[in-house]
Amino acid sequence: MAPARIHSIVRSVARPFKLGESLGQFGAIRQDRLPAVGGILGTFAPMFPVHVIVEDTEYRGRREFNFRVWADKEWGPSLAMIALTESLAAAGRSGGEAAVEFAYSIALDDGTTISKADYFVDSYGGGTAGVAVAAELGMLMTNPFKKVMPQLIDFSAQVHGRFPEAQILAASLDKRSYRPGETVTLTVEIQPYRRPVEKKKINISLPPELPDGTYELAVADAAARDAMEYVRNPAKREIKDYASLIARVRQSFPRNRLYVVMLDADTGSDIRGQELSRLPASVISTLESSTEPTHYASVRGNFIAEQKIETHFEIAGQIRLSAKVQKAGRD
């Protein structure tokens, strides 16, 4: 609630309105109804700061913005989205193809902090990044488990002319078999759009106590890597409490990275969000029969090792290989 200076009245038979500016807040509006608007003098609407840095060297270089956003569960996410997308546009690109590499953190009033990085390519000057952050903010502010409000959003982005997509073509191992504790070297070939094929070498260190056997190696893009989480353990798709919501929001697989994951074939169980791995078949059968179906999920495989490499492309595709591991002295 603030006094205003009115600069002009826009006349309209359907909906006339005024153009003006506020002259300093002196209260907070609590009700806005057809008969009247009501508020309280001397109180102020809760706000949270949004700090934004956008770098776009092809346009206006580095721009920095600071906002205060209304901490309302219905309006806060939408207003934060406007702040972020308008900041990206003000740095030079209000449209057209662009790639945006961005990082952000959201601090909540319960002490929870979510920090992550991502990468988007779109036709809106990179504005999709602001929409994505606001969508996660909305999930947090309207969650059914716990009332939380943001204390700070810190957002930084680098915007570039659209980087081309690169398709995963092939992958090969440097050896046929490995010993526990050795390093697996993969050569991955990617095909950028209208550019020569590039080769990337990725190293994965095997655990020293890894049992003998044949293990799966997946070379994947972000979508495939994200899907692996739920194929392995379907229970992770379900958000049952505040902790699982935070875990889901924190999960991030930027689209400009190559992901190499090593998995075993062991089985296990997930009971009420508690994962139990490498269980005998008899134990799994007992747990499944004694647990309500809504609280039970079968776990297939475990992540043994993982490596990722950042690229200047939006990676697409996946390839699966197998690697044999055996101790010294065996054929």
N, C-alpha and C positions, 0 to 999 in steps of 0.2 A: 504494500500500500504506500503510495507516494503522490505528492502533488505533481502536476504536469503542466508543461507549457505546450499549448496547442498551436501548431504552425498552420494547419489547413484542415478544412472539412471537405471530404470527398462526397459530393452529392449523388444520391442514387435513390430511385423509387423503391428498389428491392432491398438494399442494405447500405445506407449511408454510414460512413465511419470517419473518425478523426485521425490525423497524423500529428504526433506529438512526441515529447521526450519527458522522462521522469526527472524530478529535481531533488531526489534524495529520499530514501526509504524511511518511513516513520511508523510502520505497522505491518501487520500481516492479514491478508484476506482469508477468512476461514469458510465463508459460504458465498456462493454466487448463484442466486435463484432468480426466477422471473420477477417476483415482487420487488426484490432489493438485493444489494450486495452488503455483506456484513464482515467485520473483522475486529481485530484487537489492536489498539494503539500501544506502542512501546514494545511489541514483540516482533520477531523477524522470522521469515521463512528459513528453514534449515537449508544450507547450501554445502556443496563440496567442490573443491578446486579441480580443474582439469588443465593440465600442462601439456602443451603440444609443441613438438619441433618437427618441421618438415623440410627436407633438403631435396631440391630439384635443380641440379646444376645447369640443365638446359634452359631453364626459365629464370626464376628469381632467386636462385641460390638457397640460402638458409633462412627460414622464417620461424619465428617463435611466437606462440600465442598463449594467453592465460585467460581462463574463463572461470566463472562461478556458476554452478548448475544447481537447480532446485532438487533437493534430495527427496523426491516424491517417487513412490514405486511405479506409478502409472506414467508420469511425465518425464522423470529423470532420464531413463534410457533414450527416449526420443530426443530430448534436448541435448544429451551427450552426443548422439549420432549427428545432429545438426552441427555441433561445434567441431567434431572431427572431420566430417566430410567438407564443410566449408573451409576449414584450415587447409586441407589438401587442395581444394580448388583455388584458394587464395595464393598458394605457392606458385601457381602458373597454369595448371591443367584443370580446366573445368569439364573436360570431356576428351574423348579419343583414347586410343589404345595406350595402356601404360602398365608397367610392372611396379609393384610397391613392396619393398622389404620393410617390415615394421616390427617393432617390439613395444610391449606395453605392460604395465603393472596396475592392478586394482587392489587398493588397500581397503579392507572392510573394518567396521567398528568393533567386531569381535576379535580382532587381532589377526585374522586370516589375510594373507597376501597371495595374490595370483600373478605370476610373472611368466610371460611366454613370448615367443617370436613366431612370425608367420610370413607368408609370401602369397600375394595374389596377383593375377593378371586379369584385367577387365577392359571394358570399353568406356569407362566412366572416369578416366583420369586417376585411377587408383582408389576411388571413393568407396569401393566395396570393403576396404579395410575398416573404415569407420562404422559401416553397417555391422560387420562381424563383431567388433568390440562392443557395440551397443547391444547386440543380441545377447551376448554373454552377460552383460551388466543386467539386462532385463531378467534373465534366468535367475541371477543371484538375488535381485531385489524383490522378486515375486515368488520365490521358492516357498513351498508349503511346509517346510520343516523348521525354519528358524528365521526370525526377523533380523535382517542385517541391512545396514546402510553404508554406502561408500564414503570413505574419508578422503580419498585422493585417486585420481586417474592420471597416470604419466604415460604419454604416448609419443613415440618418435618414429619417423618414417623416412625412407629414401625412395624417391620416385624416379623411374627411368623410362625411356622409350621402351616399348614392349620387347622383352626378351623372347626369342623364339622357343618353341617347344622342342624337346629332344626325346626321341623314342629309344627305349632300351632295346638294343639289337641282339646282343649275345653276351655271354659270360663264361669264363673258363677258370679252372684251378691250376695252380702251379705244380701240383703233385697229385698222384692217385690216392695216396694214403698219408696219414699224419699220426704223430705220437701225441699223447696228452701233453699240454704245455707248449706245443709248437705254435707257430704263426701261420695261418692260412692266408695266402695271397691270391686274390681274385683279380682278373683283368676284365673289366666291363666295357663294352663298346656301346656308345650312344650315337644316335644320328640326329644332329640338330637340323632344324628346318633350313633347307637350301645352303647348307654348309658342310664341309668335310666331316667324316666320321671321327669322333674323338675316343681315345682310350683312357680309362681311369683305373688306377690300381688301388685296391682297398685291402687293408690288412685286418685280420681278426685273430686275436690271441685265444687259444683254446685253454680251458681250465686245466690245471695240472693233474687233477684227480678224475678226469673225464673217463667214464667206462668205455670199454671197447664197443664198437658198433658202427652203424651207418646213420649219419645225421643229415637232415635236410638243411640246405642253404637257400634262402630266398633273396633275390635281388629285386627290389620293389620300389614303386613310386609311393607318394604319400597316401593315396586312397587305399592301395593294397596293404600298406603297413598298418593303417588304422583298422582295416578289416581283420587283420590277423589277431588283434586283441580279442575280438568277439567270436571268431571261428574257434580259437583255442579255448576260450571260456565265455560261453553265451551269457552267463550271469552278469558280466560287466556291462551289458546293454541296459540293464535295469538300474534306475536311480531310486533307491529305497530309503535313503536318509541323507542328511546334510553332508556327511563325510563322503559318500559316493558321488554326490553332486559336485563337490569341490574337486574330487579326483577326476571326474569327467571333464570339467571345465579346464583343468590344468593340462590335460593331455593335448599335445600339439605335434603335428608332423608337417612342417613347412613343405610346400610343393616344389621347391627348388633343390631338394636334396635326394640323393640316392641312398636307399636303406638296404643294408645287408644284415640279415638275421639268421642265426643258426638255432635250430630247434631239434629237440629229441622227440621220441614217440611214446614217452611214458604217459600214463593216464592218472587221473586224480579226481577229486570232487571239490565242489564249491558249495558250502553250506552257510546260508545267511550272510554271504559276502566274505566268508573266511575260506581261503583256498588251501586245500590239502593236496600236495603233489606227491607223485611217485608212490601210489598205494597199490597193494596187491588186489587182484580181481575180487577176492573174497571179501575184503574190507569195503571195497567200492559197492559191491552188491548189498552188503549189510547197511551201509550208510544210505543208499538210495531207497531201500525198502522201509527204513525207519524215519525218513525225513519227508515232510510235506513237499509235494511236487513244486509248489510255488517258491520254495526256499532251497531247492536243490538243482544243481547243474553239473554235467559231466565235463571234466577238464581233459583236453587231449593235447599233450605236448607241453614242453616248457622252453622258455627262451634261455639258451645256453650262452650266447654271446651276440653282441650287436655292434655295428659300426655304421656311421653315416658320413657322407661327404657332400659338402655344399657346392652347387654349380651355379652358372649364370643362365640356366634354362629352367623351364617348367617341365619336370620329368614325367614321362608317361610310360606305362608298361611294367611287366614283371617277368622274371625268369626264375625257375627253380632247379637247383642242382642237388647232388648228394655227395657227401664227403665221408670217407672211411677213416675211422680212428682205431688204431690198435697199438698196444704197448710193444716195446722192443723185444726181440727174441721170438716173435710169432710170425708165421707165414701170412 
